[in-house]
Amino acid sequence: MGAGVYPRPPVTIHVHPTADLAPRALLPGDPGRALAMAQTLLDEPRMFNHNRGLWGYTGPAKADGAPLTIQSTGMGGPSAAIVVHELIELGLEVALRVGTCGALADGLALGDLVVASAALARDGTSRALGAGDRATADPQLVAALAAAAGAAPATIVTTDLFYDPADHHAEWLAAGAVAVEMEAATLFAVCAAQGVRAGCLLAVSDILTTGRERIDHEGLVAAGERLGQVAVEALAL
């Protein structure tokens, strides 16, 4: 077992480790993106979890040789809260969400990267965890992500609804959010309560300024690859 890798403990309810957990993890929502990132970013990835379809992988990162886990969280705060809580029980020290978002502000294009310094808590899960109006990322991770991505940190908003009939976009934009997604505030709240460092790097998959403009498949694949590469670079800083 390599240095810095935690041994498998016997029991967690939803995450069933079949390999060692690294002290740092990338957390995409989509299991397919977790697989694609593992194939791109890890040397000889091993399946870490497949229970409940939440695929996860562990291996040495190609960028620096240090252990890295890539674990999907599923969609939305409730699923993310369970996965992150159990990863922390297993010994996780650094959690970095890597996902997609909808752009609320002008000036963001499909495929652009957004570094979240804070998330407006407009979801039920982070509020239930005591987040208040907003939840914040670890400042050192924010700075590293901003340097690696070449993007200024920004406030985003976390919501429970992908299809929002009330259309809160104008309200969120007025409150300072440049993009919307579904898990970051929960990640920040869970990690803050446990003393774990958390960050969030997003790729713009939808433009919401006028209706909805959606990224195509090739663009989404390319955005996922860039998300992983920038995230690993930031973790190595």
N, C-alpha and C positions, 0 to 999 in steps of 0.2 A: 504494500500500500504506500502510495507516494506521500511525501511530506505535505502537510496542510489539508489532507483529506480526512473526513470524519468517518469512523466506522459505522456500520449500519446498526442502529438500535432495533429492538425487537418489535415495537408496536407503534403504529400510527393508524388511524381509522380509515382514511381515504387515500393517502399516498402510501403505496406499498413498495419500498425501495428494493430494487434488485441489483443495485450497484451502490458505490459509495457516493455520498453527497459532498460536493465541493463547498468551501466556505463562501463562495460567490456564485450567484445564479442570474442568468437572463430569464425573464419571465414573459414570453409572448402569451397572448390569449389563445391563439389558434394552435391546435396540436400539429397541423400540417406545417405551420411555420416553425414550430419547434424542431421537427424532423429536418426541414430544409436547412435551418441554422446549424444543427448538429453536423450535418453532412459537409457544410461549408467551413465551419469554424473549429471543429474538433478533430484531433487525430484519434483514430480508432474509437469512436463513440460507443458506449455501452448503454443499453436501455436502463434507465433509472426507475421509471414508473410507466405502467400502461393501464393501471386500474382506472375504471370509469372513463376510459378513452382520453385521459389526460396524459398524453405522451411526454416523457422526460428522458433526458440523455445526459451522461457524464463522460468526460474525457479530458485529456490535456488540450488546452487551447493552442491552435497552431501559431497564434501570434506571439505567445510568450512561454508556452510549455507548462504553465501553471494549471491546476485542476479547475474546471468550469462545469457547472451544471446548467442545462437549458431545460426548463420545465414549463409546460403550458399550464395556464390557470383557468381556462374556460372563459365564457363570456359573462361580464358583469361582476359587481362587487361581492355578492354572496359566495359565488364559486371561488373568486380570487382570495377572499378572506380565509376560506377553509384551507386552500392549498398553501398560502403563505404562512398561516399559523402553524401548520404541520411541518413545513420546511424549517421554520424557526425552532420548533421542538427538536428537529433532527440536527440542529447546529448551524443553520444559515447565519451568516454575518453581513453579507452585502446582497441586496435585492435590487435588480434593475429591470423595470418593465420596459419591454420593447414591443410596440404595437402600432396601430393605425389610429387616425383621428380625422374628424371633419373640420375643415377650416371655416372659421367664423369671420376672420378679419381679412380685409383686402391685402394683397401683397404676398399671399401664400399660394403656391402652385402645387399641382399634383406631384407627389414624390418628394416635396421639400421635407426637411427634418425639423422637428420642434423639440426643444429641450425644456421640460417643465420644471420651473422652480417652485410652483405651488399649484394646487388644484382647488377651485371652488367646489365645495362639498354640496352638490345638488342631488346626491344619491342617498338612499336610505341606509346603506350599510356603513359608510364612513360616519354618518351622523350618529348611528347607533353605537359606534365605537368611540364617540366623544370628539369628533373632529371639529365641531363648531362650524363657522362660516367657511373655513378653508383648511387644507392640510398642506404641509410643506415638505419638500424634498431635502435630503442631506446637502448642505452647502458645498462640501468638497466634491461630491459626485456631480452636482450641478455645474461647478466650474470645470471639472474634467470633461464632462459631456459637451459643454459649450466650446471648449478648446478643440476637442476632437471633431465636432460637427461643423465648426465654423459658423455657429448660430448663437445669437443672443438668447439668454434664458427668458422665458415668458410664462405667464399664468394661463392655465387651461381650465376647463370645467369638466367635472365628472357627473354623469347622469345615469339613471337606470334604464332609459328608453332609447333604443336605436331609432325607432319610428315614433316621433313625439308629436301627437296630434295638437298639442297646445302651442308648439313652435316657440320655444323660449330663446331663440337665437339672439334677438335684439337685446333682450334683458341680460343675457350672459355677456354679450359683447360690451354693453354699457358698464358691466361690472369688471371689465378688464380682461376677459378671457379671449384668447386668439383662436382657440380650437376646443373641440369637445370630444370626449371619449368616455369609457365606461368602468375603468378599474383603478386609475391612479390614486384618487383620494383614499380609497380603501387600502391600497398598498401602503401609502404614507402613514395612515392611521394605525394599521396593525404593526408596522415596523417601529413607529415612534413609541408605542406602548411597551415594546420589548427591547428597546435600545439597539435596534438593527438599522444600519444605514440603508436608505432607499432612494432610488432615482427613477427617472422616467424619460425615455426617448421615443418619440413618435414620428411616423411618416404620414404625410397628408394623403389620404385615400379618397377623400370626398371634398368638394368645394360646395359650401352651403350658403354662400353669399347671395346667390340667385337660384333658388331651387336646389337641385342636387346634381353635380357633375361627378361621375364616378371614374376612378382610375381603371385602365384596362388590365388584362391579366399579365401581360408582359411587364407593364409598369409596376404592378404590385409585386411581382417576383423580384424585379430589380430593386425596389424600395426595401423589401425584406432583407436582401443581401447587404445593402448599405447600412441598414439598421444594425445588423449583427456586427459588421466590420467596425463601425464607429463605436458601438457599445464596448466591444472588447478592447479597442484602443483606449477608451476612457478608463476602463478598469485597470489598465496597465500603467496609467499615469500616476 
